[in-house]
Amino acid sequence: MSGLTRRQHYVPRVYLGRWAPDKTNLLVTDKESGDSKQMSIRDSMVQSWYYENPNDERNNELERAFHEYEGPF
């Protein structure tokens, strides 16, 4: 399974960068508590194996397709 992307962003990093004043960090606010904290784009809106089918072998098919589209940006 080497070479597979485990940490998959459900909001593309290229999009998140547009909301980050320094292109690196976002101000993230918890809707329930109202607490805010600074968080890196790398660690924001990401989940392990988000696009993988849990009943099938992990192959990064969707992650690769998104990368081809988002890569130029």
HUPESUL-V489539 format. One line per field, one symbol per residue. phi: phi as a letter, one per 40 degrees, with the letter a starting at -180 (. if undefined). psi: psi as a letter, one per 30 degrees, with the letter a starting at -180 (. if undefined). Layout:
BEGIN
phi=???
psi=???
END
This chain:
BEGIN
phi=.cgccccbccbddcccccccdbgbbbcbbccccgcbacacddbcfbacfdcccccbccbgdcdcccccccdcc
psi=glfkjejkkfkkeeeefffjeggekljkkkeeffkklkkleegkhkkkhegkjfglkkfgeeeeeeeeefef.
END
